Structure formats: C-alpha cells, structure tokens
Amino acid sequence: MSDAGFAELFAISQMAPGPSILLVSLIGWRVAGLPGLLIATIAITPPSSLLAWAMGRAMAHWSNRPALRTLKAGWCRWRLA
C-alpha cells in the first residue's frame, strides 16, 4: 500500500462517525477485498471486547468493596469538574 493510499483511507476513517477501528477494516478491504475486510475486523475486535467484558465482570463482582466504591466516587467527581 502506498503512502497516498494509506492517507486516503486514514482521512475516510477520520471523517466517519464511530471508533477509529474503521481504519483497520478499510486497510483490510484495500489489501484483500471483502475477505480482507472481514478478517481484519474480526481480528481487531476481540481483544478490546474481551477486556471490556472482563472489566465489567470484575466491577460487578467487587462492586461492594470500599476501595472500588471510593474509586468510582472519585471518578464521578473528576468527570463533573
């Protein structure tokens, strides 16, 4: 892929609403067509999805711990400031 081709795909991915994961899908599409798009998207999605799932499970499991309550309270105050 040329520098110009990458810059074009990067610009498209930044203009579209949503996460920047679109760039990976577009590169897969440009390199290998529809199969490349599907493989690139499927390859990039599970790590972040599994991390979010694991953190959600951990937060639900330990939600009554004082340290976690303090952390959540501090996070809420920081975001409102």
C-alpha positions in Angstrom: 0.0 0.0 0.0 1.3 3.4 -0.9 1.6 6.4 1.4 -1.1 8.2 -0.6 -3.4 5.2 -0.3 -2.9 5.0 3.4 -3.5 8.7 3.8 -6.7 8.4 1.8 -8.0 5.6 4.0 -7.0 7.4 7.1 -8.9 10.5 6.0 -12.0 8.5 5.3 -11.8 6.7 8.7 -11.5 10.1 10.5 -14.5 11.6 8.7 -16.8 8.7 9.5 -18.5 8.7 12.9 -17.6 6.0 15.3 -14.4 4.4 16.5 -11.1 4.6 14.7 -11.3 0.8 14.2 -12.7 1.7 10.8 -9.2 2.3 9.6 -8.2 -1.3 10.1 -11.3 -2.5 8.3 -10.6 -0.2 5.3 -7.0 -1.3 5.1 -8.1 -5.0 5.0 -10.6 -4.1 2.3 -8.0 -2.3 0.2 -5.4 -5.1 0.6 -7.6 -8.1 0.1 -11.2 -7.1 -0.7 -14.2 -8.3 1.2 -12.4 -11.2 2.8 -9.6 -8.9 4.0 -12.2 -6.5 5.5 -13.9 -9.3 7.4 -10.7 -10.9 8.6 -9.2 -7.5 9.7 -12.4 -6.5 11.5 -12.7 -9.9 13.2 -9.0 -9.9 14.2 -9.1 -6.4 15.8 -12.4 -6.6 17.7 -12.0 -9.4 20.3 -9.1 -8.0 22.4 -10.9 -4.8 23.3 -14.3 -6.6 23.6 -12.8 -9.2 26.0 -11.1 -6.6 28.1 -14.4 -4.6 28.4 -16.3 -7.8 29.3 -13.6 -8.8 31.9 -13.6 -5.4 33.5 -17.4 -5.3 33.6 -17.4 -8.7 35.3 -14.8 -7.6 37.8 -16.6 -4.4 38.6 -19.9 -6.3 39.2 -18.1 -8.9 41.3 -16.2 -6.5 43.6 -18.7 -3.6 43.5 -19.3 -3.7 47.3 -15.6 -3.3 48.1 -14.7 0.1 49.8 -11.7 0.7 47.6 -13.8 0.3 44.4 -16.6 2.5 45.7 -14.0 5.2 46.5 -12.5 4.9 43.1 -15.9 5.2 41.4 -16.9 8.2 43.6 -13.6 9.9 42.7 -14.1 9.2 39.0 -17.6 10.7 39.0 -16.4 13.9 40.8 -13.4 14.2 38.4 -15.7 13.9 35.3 -18.1 16.5 36.7 -15.3 19.0 37.4 
